[in-house]
Amino acid sequence: MCIAWAMPSYADDFTIGYLQLEKDARYSKKQSFARYLLGSLGRPYAGAEVALKESKFHASGIGATFKLEQVKGKDHAALLTSLKEMHAKGVQFFLLDLPADAVHEIATATKGQNLILFNVSAREDRLRQEQCQAHLLHITPNYAMLTDALAQYLVFRKWKEILVLSGQGADDLELNQAFKRSAKRYGLDIDEDRPFALGNDPRQRDQNNISLLTADADYDVIFIADTQGEFARGVPYASIKPQLVVGAEGLAPVAWHWAWERHGAPQLENRFEDKASRPMRDADWAAWMAVKAIAEAVQRTQSRDFTVLSKHLHSEDLVLDGFKGNRLNFRPWDNQLRQPLLLATHNWVVERAPLEGFLHQTNNLDALGFDKPESKCKF
């Protein structure tokens, strides 16, 4: 008797692209040395890898397995070329670990194409406002969400008089503007807004002396707009008045913190630390969440058709578990992921926002960031 053995059938890859710059100033040794609360401790690719391992069965229903293809480019143009080459081979979902200008450039160049981009690390508000794109989904929270969360807590504690210390870089100024918007929204009073300058230039001595910067002002709290973290770390315990420091140092609004102990968070934190040998930060969580969003869409729709998956990702039917206690999905007016935020020190989570009592007519998570009536996004 002759027995015919069938050749095994191998599942097709469902490839997810991952784009990053070879040299990204946000992950420089100088930035890592600062180790401030809003900064990353390393590249977030490990977060995507953890999610890939967790999602290995999600694509089995369509006869596929998920795969990550990481691309490092020397500049925006090189990354765009790589994206186009991958897209020509059938890749339609891309994670972007890129600065805001690169995200905007790539999103603009791919407008109208059958692909979806996930922003995992650029917080700038303009990407969700004037520069928004229908195929660009934002996982990481924007500045407006972060400062709204912080403003809610300050109002809750009745600490309403604020001294703002702000750097003069473009990102610092954007964060400063976001906080001013939040202060107006929630009724905080900015007593003064004083610029600081880094460096040893004697002509700028008054702008980098913390004692001088914090003197002769009436305030409950010091808010620091410092996206580099180098200045902020020297402010606690150095101000003239012994007041609290928030923003880039002291108490900070974050998407993720290693000390969050609820909703299964310690299990995710442990898996990430086993992979990366460091604590998880915001961009790591965002990369993890982006892969999980794709996997959830594939599993829920049992399809790999781009139109079907895109429709599900943009719909209210999307249900994502970010281990922060709420059902997460994307806002239809600007593609920002709805999510609670954590208010944390270096080693503890003090509170979760939105805080109790800060309500929204349809979804309390929309109390953080740009609500539909104030959105400038036009898809």
Contacts in CASP RR format, 6 or more apart in sequence:
PFRMAT RR
TARGET T0000
AUTHOR 0000-0000-0000
METHOD contacts of the structure
MODEL  1
MCIAWAMPSYADDFTIGYLQLEKDARYSKKQSFARYLLGSLGRPYAGAEV
ALKESKFHASGIGATFKLEQVKGKDHAALLTSLKEMHAKGVQFFLLDLPA
DAVHEIATATKGQNLILFNVSAREDRLRQEQCQAHLLHITPNYAMLTDAL
AQYLVFRKWKEILVLSGQGADDLELNQAFKRSAKRYGLDIDEDRPFALGN
DPRQRDQNNISLLTADADYDVIFIADTQGEFARGVPYASIKPQLVVGAEG
LAPVAWHWAWERHGAPQLENRFEDKASRPMRDADWAAWMAVKAIAEAVQR
TQSRDFTVLSKHLHSEDLVLDGFKGNRLNFRPWDNQLRQPLLLATHNWVV
ERAPLEGFLHQTNNLDALGFDKPESKCKF
11 59 0 8 1.000
11 60 0 8 1.000
11 63 0 8 1.000
11 64 0 8 1.000
11 65 0 8 1.000
12 63 0 8 1.000
12 64 0 8 1.000
12 65 0 8 1.000
13 64 0 8 1.000
13 65 0 8 1.000
13 66 0 8 1.000
13 67 0 8 1.000
14 59 0 8 1.000
14 62 0 8 1.000
14 64 0 8 1.000
14 65 0 8 1.000
14 66 0 8 1.000
14 67 0 8 1.000
14 298 0 8 1.000
14 304 0 8 1.000
15 66 0 8 1.000
15 67 0 8 1.000
15 68 0 8 1.000
15 69 0 8 1.000
15 86 0 8 1.000
15 90 0 8 1.000
15 91 0 8 1.000
16 48 0 8 1.000
16 52 0 8 1.000
16 66 0 8 1.000
16 67 0 8 1.000
16 68 0 8 1.000
16 69 0 8 1.000
16 91 0 8 1.000
16 93 0 8 1.000
16 94 0 8 1.000
16 95 0 8 1.000
16 291 0 8 1.000
16 294 0 8 1.000
17 68 0 8 1.000
17 69 0 8 1.000
17 70 0 8 1.000
17 71 0 8 1.000
17 86 0 8 1.000
17 91 0 8 1.000
17 93 0 8 1.000
17 94 0 8 1.000
17 95 0 8 1.000
18 45 0 8 1.000
18 48 0 8 1.000
18 68 0 8 1.000
18 69 0 8 1.000
18 70 0 8 1.000
18 71 0 8 1.000
18 94 0 8 1.000
18 95 0 8 1.000
18 97 0 8 1.000
18 287 0 8 1.000
19 71 0 8 1.000
19 73 0 8 1.000
19 79 0 8 1.000
19 82 0 8 1.000
19 83 0 8 1.000
19 94 0 8 1.000
19 95 0 8 1.000
19 96 0 8 1.000
19 97 0 8 1.000
19 98 0 8 1.000
19 106 0 8 1.000
20 43 0 8 1.000
20 45 0 8 1.000
20 70 0 8 1.000
20 71 0 8 1.000
20 72 0 8 1.000
20 73 0 8 1.000
20 97 0 8 1.000
20 98 0 8 1.000
21 72 0 8 1.000
21 73 0 8 1.000
21 74 0 8 1.000
21 75 0 8 1.000
21 79 0 8 1.000
21 98 0 8 1.000
21 99 0 8 1.000
21 102 0 8 1.000
22 72 0 8 1.000
22 73 0 8 1.000
22 74 0 8 1.000
23 74 0 8 1.000
24 97 0 8 1.000
24 98 0 8 1.000
24 99 0 8 1.000
25 31 0 8 1.000
25 99 0 8 1.000
26 39 0 8 1.000
26 40 0 8 1.000
26 99 0 8 1.000
26 121 0 8 1.000
27 40 0 8 1.000
27 42 0 8 1.000
27 43 0 8 1.000
30 230 0 8 1.000
31 39 0 8 1.000
31 40 0 8 1.000
31 228 0 8 1.000
32 41 0 8 1.000
32 42 0 8 1.000
34 228 0 8 1.000
34 229 0 8 1.000
34 230 0 8 1.000
34 233 0 8 1.000
35 41 0 8 1.000
35 233 0 8 1.000
36 226 0 8 1.000
36 229 0 8 1.000
36 232 0 8 1.000
36 233 0 8 1.000
36 248 0 8 1.000
36 249 0 8 1.000
36 252 0 8 1.000
37 247 0 8 1.000
37 248 0 8 1.000
37 249 0 8 1.000
37 250 0 8 1.000
37 252 0 8 1.000
37 254 0 8 1.000
37 344 0 8 1.000
37 345 0 8 1.000
37 346 0 8 1.000
38 146 0 8 1.000
38 227 0 8 1.000
38 229 0 8 1.000
38 247 0 8 1.000
38 248 0 8 1.000
38 252 0 8 1.000
38 254 0 8 1.000
38 282 0 8 1.000
39 229 0 8 1.000
39 281 0 8 1.000
39 282 0 8 1.000
40 121 0 8 1.000
40 281 0 8 1.000
40 282 0 8 1.000
40 283 0 8 1.000
40 284 0 8 1.000
41 278 0 8 1.000
41 279 0 8 1.000
41 281 0 8 1.000
42 276 0 8 1.000
42 278 0 8 1.000
42 281 0 8 1.000
42 284 0 8 1.000
43 97 0 8 1.000
44 97 0 8 1.000
44 120 0 8 1.000
44 121 0 8 1.000
44 281 0 8 1.000
44 283 0 8 1.000
44 284 0 8 1.000
44 286 0 8 1.000
44 287 0 8 1.000
45 70 0 8 1.000
45 97 0 8 1.000
45 287 0 8 1.000
46 272 0 8 1.000
46 275 0 8 1.000
46 276 0 8 1.000
46 284 0 8 1.000
46 287 0 8 1.000
47 272 0 8 1.000
47 275 0 8 1.000
47 276 0 8 1.000
47 280 0 8 1.000
47 284 0 8 1.000
47 285 0 8 1.000
47 287 0 8 1.000
47 288 0 8 1.000
47 291 0 8 1.000
48 68 0 8 1.000
48 95 0 8 1.000
48 287 0 8 1.000
48 288 0 8 1.000
48 290 0 8 1.000
48 291 0 8 1.000
49 68 0 8 1.000
49 275 0 8 1.000
50 268 0 8 1.000
50 271 0 8 1.000
50 272 0 8 1.000
50 275 0 8 1.000
50 288 0 8 1.000
51 287 0 8 1.000
51 288 0 8 1.000
51 289 0 8 1.000
51 290 0 8 1.000
51 291 0 8 1.000
51 292 0 8 1.000
51 295 0 8 1.000
52 66 0 8 1.000
52 67 0 8 1.000
52 68 0 8 1.000
52 291 0 8 1.000
54 271 0 8 1.000
54 292 0 8 1.000
55 66 0 8 1.000
55 291 0 8 1.000
55 292 0 8 1.000
55 295 0 8 1.000
56 65 0 8 1.000
56 66 0 8 1.000
58 66 0 8 1.000
58 295 0 8 1.000
58 296 0 8 1.000
58 298 0 8 1.000
58 299 0 8 1.000
59 65 0 8 1.000
59 66 0 8 1.000
59 295 0 8 1.000
59 298 0 8 1.000
59 299 0 8 1.000
59 304 0 8 1.000
61 299 0 8 1.000
61 302 0 8 1.000
62 298 0 8 1.000
62 302 0 8 1.000
62 303 0 8 1.000
62 304 0 8 1.000
64 298 0 8 1.000
64 304 0 8 1.000
66 291 0 8 1.000
66 294 0 8 1.000
66 295 0 8 1.000
68 291 0 8 1.000
69 86 0 8 1.000
69 91 0 8 1.000
71 79 0 8 1.000
71 82 0 8 1.000
71 83 0 8 1.000
71 86 0 8 1.000
73 79 0 8 1.000
73 82 0 8 1.000
76 101 0 8 1.000
76 102 0 8 1.000
76 105 0 8 1.000
76 106 0 8 1.000
79 98 0 8 1.000
79 102 0 8 1.000
79 106 0 8 1.000
80 105 0 8 1.000
80 106 0 8 1.000
80 109 0 8 1.000
80 110 0 8 1.000
83 94 0 8 1.000
83 106 0 8 1.000
83 110 0 8 1.000
86 94 0 8 1.000
87 110 0 8 1.000
87 113 0 8 1.000
87 115 0 8 1.000
91 115 0 8 1.000
92 114 0 8 1.000
92 115 0 8 1.000
92 116 0 8 1.000
92 306 0 8 1.000
93 115 0 8 1.000
93 116 0 8 1.000
93 118 0 8 1.000
93 294 0 8 1.000
93 309 0 8 1.000
94 115 0 8 1.000
94 116 0 8 1.000
94 117 0 8 1.000
94 118 0 8 1.000
95 118 0 8 1.000
95 120 0 8 1.000
95 287 0 8 1.000
95 290 0 8 1.000
95 291 0 8 1.000
96 102 0 8 1.000
96 103 0 8 1.000
96 106 0 8 1.000
96 117 0 8 1.000
96 118 0 8 1.000
96 119 0 8 1.000
96 120 0 8 1.000
96 121 0 8 1.000
96 122 0 8 1.000
97 120 0 8 1.000
97 121 0 8 1.000
97 283 0 8 1.000
97 287 0 8 1.000
98 106 0 8 1.000
98 119 0 8 1.000
98 121 0 8 1.000
98 122 0 8 1.000
99 122 0 8 1.000
100 122 0 8 1.000
100 123 0 8 1.000
100 124 0 8 1.000
100 126 0 8 1.000
100 127 0 8 1.000
103 117 0 8 1.000
103 119 0 8 1.000
103 122 0 8 1.000
103 127 0 8 1.000
103 136 0 8 1.000
104 126 0 8 1.000
104 127 0 8 1.000
104 131 0 8 1.000
106 117 0 8 1.000
107 117 0 8 1.000
107 127 0 8 1.000
107 131 0 8 1.000
107 133 0 8 1.000
107 135 0 8 1.000
107 136 0 8 1.000
108 131 0 8 1.000
108 133 0 8 1.000
110 117 0 8 1.000
110 135 0 8 1.000
111 133 0 8 1.000
111 134 0 8 1.000
111 135 0 8 1.000
112 134 0 8 1.000
112 135 0 8 1.000
113 135 0 8 1.000
114 306 0 8 1.000
114 307 0 8 1.000
114 310 0 8 1.000
115 135 0 8 1.000
115 306 0 8 1.000
116 135 0 8 1.000
116 136 0 8 1.000
116 137 0 8 1.000
116 309 0 8 1.000
116 310 0 8 1.000
116 313 0 8 1.000
117 133 0 8 1.000
117 135 0 8 1.000
117 136 0 8 1.000
117 137 0 8 1.000
118 137 0 8 1.000
118 138 0 8 1.000
118 139 0 8 1.000
118 290 0 8 1.000
118 293 0 8 1.000
119 127 0 8 1.000
119 136 0 8 1.000
119 137 0 8 1.000
119 138 0 8 1.000
119 139 0 8 1.000
119 140 0 8 1.000
120 139 0 8 1.000
120 140 0 8 1.000
120 283 0 8 1.000
120 286 0 8 1.000
120 287 0 8 1.000
120 290 0 8 1.000
121 140 0 8 1.000
121 282 0 8 1.000
121 283 0 8 1.000
121 286 0 8 1.000
121 287 0 8 1.000
122 140 0 8 1.000
123 140 0 8 1.000
123 141 0 8 1.000
123 142 0 8 1.000
123 143 0 8 1.000
123 146 0 8 1.000
124 142 0 8 1.000
124 143 0 8 1.000
124 171 0 8 1.000
124 174 0 8 1.000
125 142 0 8 1.000
125 143 0 8 1.000
125 144 0 8 1.000
125 174 0 8 1.000
125 177 0 8 1.000
125 178 0 8 1.000
125 370 0 8 1.000
126 174 0 8 1.000
127 136 0 8 1.000
127 138 0 8 1.000
127 142 0 8 1.000
128 138 0 8 1.000
128 142 0 8 1.000
128 144 0 8 1.000
128 334 0 8 1.000
128 335 0 8 1.000
128 336 0 8 1.000
128 370 0 8 1.000
128 375 0 8 1.000
128 377 0 8 1.000
129 334 0 8 1.000
129 370 0 8 1.000
129 375 0 8 1.000
129 376 0 8 1.000
129 377 0 8 1.000
130 376 0 8 1.000
130 377 0 8 1.000
132 334 0 8 1.000
132 335 0 8 1.000
132 377 0 8 1.000
132 378 0 8 1.000
132 379 0 8 1.000
133 335 0 8 1.000
133 379 0 8 1.000
134 335 0 8 1.000
134 379 0 8 1.000
135 310 0 8 1.000
136 335 0 8 1.000
137 290 0 8 1.000
137 293 0 8 1.000
137 313 0 8 1.000
137 330 0 8 1.000
137 335 0 8 1.000
137 337 0 8 1.000
138 330 0 8 1.000
138 334 0 8 1.000
138 335 0 8 1.000
138 336 0 8 1.000
138 337 0 8 1.000
139 286 0 8 1.000
139 287 0 8 1.000
139 289 0 8 1.000
139 290 0 8 1.000
139 293 0 8 1.000
139 337 0 8 1.000
140 255 0 8 1.000
140 282 0 8 1.000
140 283 0 8 1.000
140 286 0 8 1.000
141 253 0 8 1.000
141 255 0 8 1.000
141 282 0 8 1.000
141 336 0 8 1.000
141 337 0 8 1.000
141 339 0 8 1.000
141 341 0 8 1.000
141 368 0 8 1.000
142 178 0 8 1.000
142 336 0 8 1.000
142 369 0 8 1.000
142 370 0 8 1.000
143 174 0 8 1.000
143 175 0 8 1.000
143 178 0 8 1.000
144 178 0 8 1.000
144 181 0 8 1.000
144 182 0 8 1.000
144 368 0 8 1.000
144 369 0 8 1.000
144 370 0 8 1.000
145 253 0 8 1.000
145 336 0 8 1.000
145 339 0 8 1.000
145 341 0 8 1.000
145 368 0 8 1.000
145 369 0 8 1.000
146 178 0 8 1.000
146 253 0 8 1.000
146 254 0 8 1.000
146 341 0 8 1.000
147 175 0 8 1.000
147 178 0 8 1.000
147 179 0 8 1.000
147 181 0 8 1.000
147 182 0 8 1.000
147 253 0 8 1.000
148 182 0 8 1.000
148 185 0 8 1.000
148 186 0 8 1.000
148 353 0 8 1.000
148 367 0 8 1.000
148 368 0 8 1.000
148 369 0 8 1.000
149 253 0 8 1.000
149 341 0 8 1.000
149 343 0 8 1.000
149 353 0 8 1.000
149 354 0 8 1.000
149 368 0 8 1.000
150 179 0 8 1.000
150 182 0 8 1.000
150 223 0 8 1.000
150 246 0 8 1.000
150 247 0 8 1.000
150 251 0 8 1.000
150 252 0 8 1.000
150 253 0 8 1.000
150 343 0 8 1.000
150 353 0 8 1.000
151 179 0 8 1.000
151 182 0 8 1.000
151 183 0 8 1.000
151 185 0 8 1.000
151 186 0 8 1.000
151 187 0 8 1.000
151 188 0 8 1.000
152 186 0 8 1.000
152 353 0 8 1.000
152 354 0 8 1.000
152 355 0 8 1.000
152 358 0 8 1.000
152 367 0 8 1.000
153 251 0 8 1.000
153 343 0 8 1.000
153 350 0 8 1.000
153 351 0 8 1.000
153 353 0 8 1.000
153 355 0 8 1.000
154 160 0 8 1.000
154 162 0 8 1.000
154 186 0 8 1.000
154 188 0 8 1.000
154 220 0 8 1.000
154 221 0 8 1.000
154 246 0 8 1.000
155 186 0 8 1.000
155 187 0 8 1.000
155 188 0 8 1.000
156 355 0 8 1.000
159 220 0 8 1.000
159 221 0 8 1.000
159 244 0 8 1.000
160 187 0 8 1.000
160 188 0 8 1.000
160 189 0 8 1.000
160 220 0 8 1.000
161 189 0 8 1.000
161 191 0 8 1.000
161 218 0 8 1.000
161 219 0 8 1.000
161 220 0 8 1.000
161 221 0 8 1.000
162 183 0 8 1.000
162 188 0 8 1.000
162 189 0 8 1.000
162 190 0 8 1.000
162 191 0 8 1.000
162 219 0 8 1.000
162 220 0 8 1.000
162 221 0 8 1.000
162 222 0 8 1.000
162 223 0 8 1.000
163 190 0 8 1.000
163 191 0 8 1.000
163 192 0 8 1.000
163 194 0 8 1.000
163 214 0 8 1.000
163 217 0 8 1.000
163 219 0 8 1.000
163 221 0 8 1.000
163 222 0 8 1.000
163 223 0 8 1.000
163 243 0 8 1.000
164 176 0 8 1.000
164 179 0 8 1.000
164 180 0 8 1.000
164 190 0 8 1.000
164 192 0 8 1.000
164 193 0 8 1.000
164 194 0 8 1.000
164 222 0 8 1.000
164 223 0 8 1.000
164 224 0 8 1.000
164 225 0 8 1.000
165 194 0 8 1.000
165 195 0 8 1.000
165 196 0 8 1.000
165 213 0 8 1.000
165 214 0 8 1.000
165 222 0 8 1.000
165 223 0 8 1.000
165 224 0 8 1.000
165 225 0 8 1.000
165 226 0 8 1.000
165 231 0 8 1.000
165 235 0 8 1.000
166 172 0 8 1.000
166 173 0 8 1.000
166 175 0 8 1.000
166 176 0 8 1.000
166 193 0 8 1.000
166 194 0 8 1.000
166 195 0 8 1.000
166 196 0 8 1.000
166 224 0 8 1.000
166 225 0 8 1.000
166 226 0 8 1.000
167 173 0 8 1.000
167 176 0 8 1.000
167 195 0 8 1.000
167 196 0 8 1.000
167 197 0 8 1.000
167 225 0 8 1.000
167 226 0 8 1.000
167 231 0 8 1.000
168 195 0 8 1.000
168 196 0 8 1.000
168 197 0 8 1.000
169 227 0 8 1.000
171 227 0 8 1.000
172 225 0 8 1.000
172 226 0 8 1.000
172 227 0 8 1.000
172 228 0 8 1.000
173 225 0 8 1.000
175 225 0 8 1.000
175 227 0 8 1.000
176 193 0 8 1.000
176 225 0 8 1.000
179 223 0 8 1.000
179 225 0 8 1.000
180 190 0 8 1.000
180 193 0 8 1.000
182 188 0 8 1.000
183 189 0 8 1.000
183 190 0 8 1.000
191 217 0 8 1.000
191 218 0 8 1.000
191 219 0 8 1.000
192 217 0 8 1.000
192 219 0 8 1.000
194 213 0 8 1.000
194 217 0 8 1.000
195 207 0 8 1.000
196 207 0 8 1.000
196 208 0 8 1.000
196 213 0 8 1.000
196 226 0 8 1.000
196 231 0 8 1.000
197 204 0 8 1.000
197 207 0 8 1.000
197 208 0 8 1.000
198 208 0 8 1.000
198 228 0 8 1.000
198 230 0 8 1.000
198 231 0 8 1.000
199 208 0 8 1.000
206 212 0 8 1.000
206 213 0 8 1.000
207 213 0 8 1.000
208 231 0 8 1.000
210 234 0 8 1.000
210 235 0 8 1.000
210 238 0 8 1.000
210 239 0 8 1.000
211 238 0 8 1.000
211 239 0 8 1.000
211 240 0 8 1.000
214 222 0 8 1.000
214 235 0 8 1.000
214 238 0 8 1.000
214 239 0 8 1.000
214 240 0 8 1.000
214 241 0 8 1.000
215 240 0 8 1.000
219 241 0 8 1.000
219 243 0 8 1.000
220 243 0 8 1.000
220 244 0 8 1.000
221 243 0 8 1.000
221 244 0 8 1.000
221 245 0 8 1.000
221 246 0 8 1.000
222 235 0 8 1.000
222 239 0 8 1.000
222 243 0 8 1.000
222 244 0 8 1.000
222 245 0 8 1.000
222 246 0 8 1.000
223 246 0 8 1.000
223 247 0 8 1.000
224 231 0 8 1.000
224 232 0 8 1.000
224 235 0 8 1.000
224 245 0 8 1.000
224 246 0 8 1.000
224 247 0 8 1.000
224 248 0 8 1.000
224 249 0 8 1.000
225 247 0 8 1.000
225 248 0 8 1.000
226 232 0 8 1.000
226 248 0 8 1.000
226 249 0 8 1.000
227 248 0 8 1.000
229 248 0 8 1.000
229 249 0 8 1.000
232 245 0 8 1.000
232 247 0 8 1.000
232 248 0 8 1.000
232 249 0 8 1.000
233 249 0 8 1.000
234 249 0 8 1.000
235 245 0 8 1.000
235 249 0 8 1.000
236 245 0 8 1.000
236 249 0 8 1.000
236 250 0 8 1.000
239 245 0 8 1.000
244 250 0 8 1.000
244 251 0 8 1.000
245 251 0 8 1.000
246 252 0 8 1.000
247 253 0 8 1.000
250 345 0 8 1.000
250 346 0 8 1.000
251 343 0 8 1.000
251 344 0 8 1.000
251 345 0 8 1.000
251 350 0 8 1.000
252 343 0 8 1.000
252 344 0 8 1.000
252 345 0 8 1.000
253 341 0 8 1.000
253 342 0 8 1.000
253 343 0 8 1.000
253 353 0 8 1.000
254 281 0 8 1.000
254 282 0 8 1.000
254 341 0 8 1.000
254 342 0 8 1.000
254 343 0 8 1.000
254 344 0 8 1.000
255 282 0 8 1.000
255 285 0 8 1.000
255 286 0 8 1.000
255 339 0 8 1.000
255 341 0 8 1.000
255 342 0 8 1.000
256 280 0 8 1.000
256 281 0 8 1.000
256 282 0 8 1.000
256 284 0 8 1.000
256 285 0 8 1.000
256 342 0 8 1.000
257 342 0 8 1.000
257 344 0 8 1.000
257 349 0 8 1.000
258 269 0 8 1.000
258 273 0 8 1.000
258 279 0 8 1.000
258 280 0 8 1.000
259 344 0 8 1.000
259 347 0 8 1.000
259 348 0 8 1.000
259 349 0 8 1.000
260 266 0 8 1.000
260 269 0 8 1.000
260 323 0 8 1.000
260 324 0 8 1.000
260 342 0 8 1.000
260 344 0 8 1.000
260 349 0 8 1.000
261 349 0 8 1.000
262 325 0 8 1.000
263 322 0 8 1.000
263 323 0 8 1.000
263 324 0 8 1.000
263 325 0 8 1.000
264 323 0 8 1.000
265 323 0 8 1.000
265 324 0 8 1.000
267 323 0 8 1.000
268 280 0 8 1.000
268 288 0 8 1.000
268 323 0 8 1.000
269 279 0 8 1.000
269 280 0 8 1.000
272 279 0 8 1.000
272 280 0 8 1.000
272 284 0 8 1.000
272 288 0 8 1.000
273 279 0 8 1.000
273 280 0 8 1.000
276 284 0 8 1.000
280 288 0 8 1.000
285 322 0 8 1.000
289 320 0 8 1.000
289 322 0 8 1.000
289 328 0 8 1.000
289 337 0 8 1.000
292 320 0 8 1.000
292 321 0 8 1.000
292 322 0 8 1.000
293 313 0 8 1.000
293 318 0 8 1.000
293 320 0 8 1.000
294 309 0 8 1.000
294 313 0 8 1.000
296 318 0 8 1.000
296 319 0 8 1.000
296 320 0 8 1.000
297 309 0 8 1.000
297 312 0 8 1.000
297 313 0 8 1.000
297 318 0 8 1.000
298 304 0 8 1.000
298 309 0 8 1.000
300 312 0 8 1.000
300 317 0 8 1.000
300 318 0 8 1.000
301 308 0 8 1.000
301 309 0 8 1.000
301 312 0 8 1.000
303 309 0 8 1.000
312 318 0 8 1.000
313 330 0 8 1.000
314 330 0 8 1.000
314 332 0 8 1.000
314 335 0 8 1.000
315 329 0 8 1.000
316 329 0 8 1.000
318 329 0 8 1.000
318 330 0 8 1.000
319 327 0 8 1.000
319 328 0 8 1.000
319 329 0 8 1.000
320 327 0 8 1.000
320 328 0 8 1.000
320 329 0 8 1.000
320 337 0 8 1.000
321 327 0 8 1.000
321 328 0 8 1.000
322 328 0 8 1.000
322 339 0 8 1.000
324 339 0 8 1.000
324 340 0 8 1.000
324 342 0 8 1.000
324 352 0 8 1.000
325 340 0 8 1.000
326 338 0 8 1.000
326 339 0 8 1.000
326 340 0 8 1.000
326 365 0 8 1.000
328 337 0 8 1.000
328 338 0 8 1.000
328 339 0 8 1.000
328 365 0 8 1.000
329 337 0 8 1.000
329 338 0 8 1.000
330 336 0 8 1.000
330 337 0 8 1.000
330 338 0 8 1.000
331 337 0 8 1.000
331 338 0 8 1.000
331 366 0 8 1.000
331 372 0 8 1.000
333 370 0 8 1.000
333 372 0 8 1.000
333 375 0 8 1.000
333 377 0 8 1.000
334 370 0 8 1.000
334 375 0 8 1.000
334 377 0 8 1.000
335 377 0 8 1.000
336 369 0 8 1.000
336 370 0 8 1.000
338 363 0 8 1.000
338 365 0 8 1.000
338 366 0 8 1.000
339 365 0 8 1.000
340 352 0 8 1.000
340 353 0 8 1.000
340 354 0 8 1.000
340 365 0 8 1.000
340 368 0 8 1.000
341 352 0 8 1.000
341 353 0 8 1.000
341 368 0 8 1.000
342 349 0 8 1.000
342 351 0 8 1.000
342 352 0 8 1.000
342 353 0 8 1.000
343 349 0 8 1.000
343 350 0 8 1.000
343 351 0 8 1.000
343 352 0 8 1.000
343 353 0 8 1.000
344 350 0 8 1.000
353 368 0 8 1.000
354 360 0 8 1.000
354 364 0 8 1.000
354 365 0 8 1.000
354 367 0 8 1.000
354 368 0 8 1.000
358 364 0 8 1.000
358 367 0 8 1.000
359 367 0 8 1.000
360 366 0 8 1.000
360 367 0 8 1.000
360 371 0 8 1.000
366 372 0 8 1.000
370 376 0 8 1.000
370 377 0 8 1.000
END
